Amino acid sequence: MERVTISMSDTFADELAAFMAQHHYENRSEAVRDLARLGLERARMDSAANGHCLATLTYCFNHHTRTLASRLTDKHHAHHDLHVASMHIHLDHENCLEVAILRGAASAVRDFAKDVIAERGVTHGQVSFVPVSVENGVHSHGERGPPHRHAHVHPKP
């Protein structure tokens, strides 16, 4: 195992200690490793051009913004091939939260998410990627029917 020494400000060290306490880390090394893994995974997905992914796109918007609801609906319909499911929540009399679960090429998901988040009237937006491998195969489910073909999506470790 390789050792790496880092320097950090007192403020950053305090934030790291609070994070460790909140997430029940017993030592700084494991906390920093997990944070580094998360950062590296995010950087890999942000720069990946062709990999497949699962993703959640979460955004808030004011539904009174002129034509926003129909513009968002049009964007989602234009990219129906990426959609697995979505949930719409009314937060108050003006604001809504939507969560869309997406699956497909990371580059297409990333472009779609950027397009939605950039819409006038969308106030907050974030996309979270899960890298996956896709396995196409023929199999049966026991006595529930004849063999059939479909894709299985497996999260990458």
ChimeraX attribute file (.defattr): number of C-alpha atoms within 10 A of each C-alpha:
attribute: neighborCount
match mode: 1-to-1
recipient: residues
	/A:1	3
	/A:2	3
	/A:3	6
	/A:4	6
	/A:5	4
	/A:6	5
	/A:7	7
	/A:8	9
	/A:9	8
	/A:10	9
	/A:11	9
	/A:12	11
	/A:13	13
	/A:14	12
	/A:15	12
	/A:16	16
	/A:17	16
	/A:18	12
	/A:19	14
	/A:20	17
	/A:21	12
	/A:22	9
	/A:23	10
	/A:24	10
	/A:25	14
	/A:26	10
	/A:27	11
	/A:28	13
	/A:29	12
	/A:30	12
	/A:31	18
	/A:32	14
	/A:33	11
	/A:34	11
	/A:35	12
	/A:36	12
	/A:37	12
	/A:38	12
	/A:39	12
	/A:40	12
	/A:41	15
	/A:42	16
	/A:43	11
	/A:44	14
	/A:45	21
	/A:46	14
	/A:47	13
	/A:48	15
	/A:49	13
	/A:50	12
	/A:51	17
	/A:52	23
	/A:53	26
	/A:54	23
	/A:55	23
	/A:56	21
	/A:57	22
	/A:58	20
	/A:59	20
	/A:60	21
	/A:61	22
	/A:62	19
	/A:63	18
	/A:64	12
	/A:65	13
	/A:66	11
	/A:67	11
	/A:68	17
	/A:69	15
	/A:70	11
	/A:71	14
	/A:72	16
	/A:73	11
	/A:74	12
	/A:75	14
	/A:76	17
	/A:77	12
	/A:78	11
	/A:79	14
	/A:80	12
	/A:81	11
	/A:82	20
	/A:83	17
	/A:84	14
	/A:85	12
	/A:86	14
	/A:87	10
	/A:88	12
	/A:89	11
	/A:90	12
	/A:91	12
	/A:92	9
	/A:93	9
	/A:94	11
	/A:95	17
	/A:96	16
	/A:97	20
	/A:98	17
	/A:99	18
	/A:100	20
	/A:101	18
	/A:102	27
	/A:103	23
	/A:104	20
	/A:105	18
	/A:106	25
	/A:107	18
	/A:108	19
	/A:109	24
	/A:110	22
	/A:111	10
	/A:112	19
	/A:113	22
	/A:114	15
	/A:115	12
	/A:116	19
	/A:117	21
	/A:118	13
	/A:119	13
	/A:120	14
	/A:121	18
	/A:122	20
	/A:123	14
	/A:124	12
	/A:125	18
	/A:126	14
	/A:127	18
	/A:128	17
	/A:129	21
	/A:130	18
	/A:131	22
	/A:132	20
	/A:133	15
	/A:134	15
	/A:135	11
	/A:136	11
	/A:137	11
	/A:138	10
	/A:139	11
	/A:140	11
	/A:141	9
	/A:142	8
	/A:143	7
	/A:144	7
	/A:145	8
	/A:146	9
	/A:147	12
	/A:148	10
	/A:149	10
	/A:150	10
	/A:151	11
	/A:152	11
	/A:153	16
	/A:154	14
	/A:155	12
	/A:156	10
	/A:157	6
